[in-house]
Amino acid sequence: MDLSDKFIDVAGTRTRYHDVGQGEPTILVHGGGPGASGLSNYRKNVEALAARRRVIVVDLPGFGETEGKLKDGPIFEAMGEFVRAFMDAIGVQTASFVGNSLGGATSLMVALRAPERVNRLVLMGTGGSQAIFTPMPTEGLRRMAMFHAGDGPSMQKLKGVIELLVFDTKSITDALLEERLKAATRKDVIDIFKRPPLDIWRENLAALKHRTLIVWGRDDRVVPLDSAFILLKTMPNAQLHVYPKCGHWAQWEKADEFNALVADFLDRP
């Protein structure tokens, strides 16, 4: 499968993406942890999901190899607007979305602001969700927020963040850490924690009629499981799948199960 880099101008932002497979477009939107990028989040998923559909993996502004140019304002709103502009740039009118953390909130903002552009939604550990029982911010969010503070980024800080993204740290390779540290120390990286937040739960989620699969790790230490229940309760066509012994990266830690679950959900009539 050809995962070579593609670049396109999106409203003045040089944007990297990957585009494989044929059929209905599905856009994979990564999270906002230090050094995140499309492939670093979805390396274990692209080939399996592209077997029966077109899969597009985008680097958001300031992540991966996309320029750090983003409209001012709340982070999820700005990223959602960017993704809509990206869809225009590559000629995709409607797509299904798979979004992790920041990517989940970004996907929701696309659906909220332009519902006609979205087919189905898969949301994992969605950022901006309100926890019911867990004190916020979580330890994972605090470590992310401190990554660029003080003496700045370091491998030690990065390891401190990444170890809270997964249930079992054995799945984290040195190569992945090096890749993410390089991306996290770019001069134009966007620190999402310096942007005003947008509380997704205050949006009119009940207006979203899209079929939605909510996926969560039971042991998520970044955005806790109880955050899923507001989405589940409010979105009329949502269902929830919870993985035990799984953290914030369900698509990484439970890749084979996740790929089968998502492919079935997206293909179901």
C-alpha positions as CSV (number, residue, x, y, z in Angstrom):
1,M,0.0,0.0,0.0
2,D,1.4,3.4,-1.0
3,L,1.6,5.6,2.0
4,S,3.8,8.2,0.4
5,D,3.3,11.8,1.5
6,K,1.0,14.1,-0.3
7,F,0.9,17.9,0.2
8,I,-1.7,20.5,-0.6
9,D,-2.4,24.1,0.2
10,V,-5.4,24.5,2.6
11,A,-6.3,28.2,3.0
12,G,-2.6,29.1,2.9
13,T,-1.4,26.2,5.1
14,R,0.9,23.6,3.5
15,T,-0.8,20.4,4.6
16,R,0.5,16.8,4.6
17,Y,-1.9,13.9,4.1
18,H,-2.0,10.3,3.0
19,D,-4.7,9.0,0.6
20,V,-5.2,5.3,0.0
21,G,-7.9,2.9,-1.1
22,Q,-11.0,3.4,-3.1
23,G,-14.7,4.0,-2.3
24,E,-16.5,6.1,0.2
25,P,-14.0,8.6,1.8
26,T,-13.2,8.2,5.5
27,I,-11.0,10.9,7.1
28,L,-8.8,9.9,10.1
29,V,-8.1,12.8,12.5
30,H,-5.3,12.4,15.0
31,G,-5.1,13.5,18.7
32,G,-3.3,16.5,20.1
33,G,-0.6,14.9,22.3
34,P,3.0,16.0,21.8
35,G,4.4,15.0,18.5
36,A,1.1,13.6,17.2
37,S,0.5,13.1,13.5
38,G,-1.8,11.2,11.2
39,L,0.3,8.2,10.7
40,S,1.8,8.1,14.3
41,N,-1.8,7.7,15.5
42,Y,-3.2,5.5,12.8
43,R,-0.3,3.5,11.5
44,K,-2.0,0.2,12.7
45,N,-5.3,1.0,11.1
46,V,-4.9,2.6,7.7
47,E,-4.3,-0.6,5.7
48,A,-7.1,-2.6,7.3
49,L,-9.6,0.2,6.9
50,A,-8.6,1.0,3.3
51,A,-9.4,-2.6,2.2
52,R,-13.0,-1.5,1.3
53,R,-12.9,2.3,1.3
54,R,-10.9,5.4,0.6
55,V,-8.9,6.4,3.7
56,I,-7.5,9.9,4.1
57,V,-5.1,10.6,6.9
58,V,-4.4,14.3,7.6
59,D,-1.8,16.1,9.7
60,L,-3.6,19.0,11.5
61,P,-1.9,22.4,11.6
62,G,1.3,22.4,13.7
63,F,1.4,18.6,13.8
64,G,3.3,16.1,11.7
65,E,4.5,18.0,8.6
66,T,1.6,20.5,8.3
67,E,2.5,24.1,8.8
68,G,1.6,25.7,12.1
69,K,-0.9,28.2,10.6
70,L,-4.3,28.1,12.2
71,K,-7.1,30.6,12.6
72,D,-7.3,32.3,16.0
73,G,-10.0,31.2,18.4
74,P,-11.1,28.0,20.3
75,I,-9.0,25.1,19.3
76,F,-11.7,22.7,18.3
77,E,-13.6,25.3,16.3
78,A,-10.4,26.3,14.4
79,M,-9.5,22.7,13.7
80,G,-13.0,21.9,12.5
81,E,-12.9,24.8,10.1
82,F,-9.5,23.7,8.8
83,V,-10.7,20.2,8.2
84,R,-13.7,21.5,6.2
85,A,-11.3,23.6,4.1
86,F,-9.1,20.5,3.7
87,M,-12.1,18.6,2.3
88,D,-12.7,21.4,-0.2
89,A,-9.1,21.4,-1.2
90,I,-9.0,17.7,-2.0
91,G,-12.5,17.7,-3.6
92,V,-14.3,15.6,-1.0
93,Q,-17.9,16.8,-0.4
94,T,-18.9,14.3,2.3
95,A,-17.0,11.7,4.3
96,S,-17.1,9.6,7.4
97,F,-14.8,10.5,10.2
98,V,-12.6,8.6,12.7
99,G,-11.3,10.9,15.4
100,N,-9.2,10.3,18.5
101,S,-9.1,12.9,21.3
102,L,-8.5,16.3,19.7
103,G,-9.5,14.5,16.4
104,G,-12.8,13.4,17.9
105,A,-13.7,16.9,19.0
106,T,-12.5,18.2,15.6
107,S,-14.7,15.7,13.8
108,L,-17.7,16.7,16.0
109,M,-17.2,20.3,15.1
110,V,-17.3,19.5,11.4
111,A,-20.6,17.7,12.0
112,L,-22.0,20.5,14.2
113,R,-21.1,23.3,11.9
114,A,-21.7,21.5,8.5
115,P,-23.7,18.3,9.2
116,E,-24.2,17.7,5.5
117,R,-20.5,17.1,5.1
118,V,-20.5,14.1,7.4
119,N,-21.7,10.6,6.9
120,R,-20.8,8.6,10.0
121,L,-18.7,9.3,13.1
122,V,-16.3,7.2,15.1
123,L,-15.1,9.0,18.2
124,M,-12.4,7.7,20.6
125,G,-11.6,9.5,23.8
126,T,-13.1,12.6,22.5
127,G,-11.6,15.9,23.8
128,G,-13.8,18.6,25.3
129,S,-16.2,16.0,26.8
130,Q,-17.3,16.7,30.3
131,A,-16.4,14.0,32.9
132,I,-19.3,13.1,35.3
133,F,-17.3,11.5,38.1
134,T,-13.6,12.1,37.5
135,P,-11.9,15.4,38.6
136,M,-10.6,17.4,35.7
137,P,-8.1,18.0,34.3
138,T,-6.8,14.5,34.5
139,E,-3.1,13.6,35.1
140,G,-2.7,12.9,31.4
141,L,-4.1,16.4,30.4
142,R,-1.9,18.1,33.0
143,R,1.2,16.4,31.6
144,M,0.3,17.4,28.1
145,A,-0.3,21.0,29.2
146,M,3.2,21.1,30.9
147,F,5.1,19.6,27.9
148,H,6.1,22.9,26.4
149,A,6.3,24.8,29.7
150,G,9.4,25.4,31.9
151,D,12.5,24.1,30.2
152,G,10.5,23.0,27.1
153,P,10.1,19.6,25.5
154,S,12.2,16.7,26.4
155,M,12.3,12.9,25.9
156,Q,11.6,12.5,29.6
157,K,8.5,14.7,29.4
158,L,7.3,12.9,26.3
159,K,7.7,9.5,27.9
160,G,5.7,10.9,30.9
161,V,2.8,11.7,28.5
162,I,2.9,8.6,26.3
163,E,2.9,6.2,29.3
164,L,-0.5,7.7,30.3
165,L,-1.9,7.2,26.8
166,V,-1.8,3.4,26.9
167,F,-2.6,0.7,29.4
168,D,0.4,-1.4,28.6
169,T,3.6,0.6,27.8
170,K,5.2,-2.4,26.1
171,S,3.4,-1.3,22.9
172,I,5.4,1.9,22.8
173,T,8.6,1.6,20.7
174,D,11.7,3.8,20.8
175,A,11.1,4.6,17.1
176,L,7.7,6.0,17.9
177,L,9.1,8.1,20.7
178,E,11.9,9.5,18.5
179,E,9.4,10.2,15.8
180,R,7.1,12.1,18.1
181,L,9.8,14.1,19.8
182,K,11.1,15.3,16.5
183,A,7.6,16.4,15.5
184,A,7.0,18.0,19.0
185,T,10.1,20.2,18.8
186,R,9.3,21.9,15.5
187,K,9.5,25.7,15.7
188,D,5.9,26.2,14.5
189,V,4.2,23.5,16.6
190,I,0.8,24.5,17.9
191,D,0.4,24.2,21.7
192,I,-3.3,23.4,21.9
193,F,-3.4,24.2,25.6
194,K,-2.6,27.8,24.9
195,R,-5.8,28.1,22.9
196,P,-9.2,28.7,24.6
197,P,-11.1,25.4,25.0
198,L,-14.5,24.7,23.7
199,D,-16.8,22.5,25.9
200,I,-18.3,20.0,23.4
201,W,-21.0,19.1,25.9
202,R,-22.4,22.6,25.7
203,E,-23.0,22.2,22.0
204,N,-26.3,21.0,20.6
205,L,-25.3,17.4,20.3
206,A,-28.9,16.3,20.2
207,A,-29.2,17.9,16.7
208,L,-26.6,15.4,15.3
209,K,-28.5,12.6,13.6
210,H,-25.4,10.9,12.2
211,R,-24.8,7.3,13.1
212,T,-22.0,7.4,15.7
213,L,-19.8,4.8,17.2
214,I,-18.2,6.0,20.5
215,V,-15.1,4.0,21.4
216,W,-13.3,4.3,24.8
217,G,-10.7,2.5,26.8
218,R,-12.0,1.7,30.2
219,D,-8.6,2.7,31.7
220,D,-8.3,6.0,29.8
221,R,-6.2,8.4,32.0
222,V,-6.4,11.4,29.7
223,V,-10.2,11.7,28.9
224,P,-11.9,9.3,31.4
225,L,-14.6,6.8,30.4
226,D,-17.4,8.7,32.3
227,S,-16.9,11.5,29.7
228,A,-18.4,9.1,27.1
229,F,-21.8,9.0,28.8
230,I,-22.8,12.6,28.0
231,L,-22.1,11.9,24.3
232,L,-24.0,8.6,24.5
233,K,-26.9,10.1,26.3
234,T,-27.2,13.2,24.1
235,M,-26.5,12.0,20.6
236,P,-29.6,10.2,19.3
237,N,-27.9,7.6,17.1
238,A,-24.8,6.9,19.2
239,Q,-23.6,3.6,20.5
240,L,-20.7,2.9,22.9
241,H,-18.1,0.2,22.8
242,V,-15.7,0.0,25.8
243,Y,-12.4,-2.0,25.7
244,P,-11.0,-3.3,29.0
245,K,-7.3,-3.0,29.7
246,C,-7.1,-0.2,27.3
247,G,-6.1,3.5,27.6
248,H,-6.6,6.6,25.5
249,W,-5.3,4.9,22.3
250,A,-7.9,2.3,21.5
251,Q,-7.0,2.3,17.8
252,W,-3.4,1.4,18.8
253,E,-3.8,-0.9,21.8
254,K,-6.7,-2.9,20.4
255,A,-5.9,-2.4,16.7
256,D,-7.2,-5.7,15.3
257,E,-10.4,-5.6,17.2
258,F,-10.8,-1.9,16.5
259,N,-10.2,-2.3,12.8
260,A,-12.9,-5.0,12.6
261,L,-15.4,-3.0,14.7
262,V,-15.0,0.2,12.8
263,A,-15.0,-1.5,9.3
264,D,-18.2,-3.3,10.2
265,F,-19.8,0.0,11.5
266,L,-18.9,2.0,8.5
267,D,-20.0,-0.7,6.0
268,R,-23.2,-1.6,7.7
269,P,-26.3,-0.5,5.6
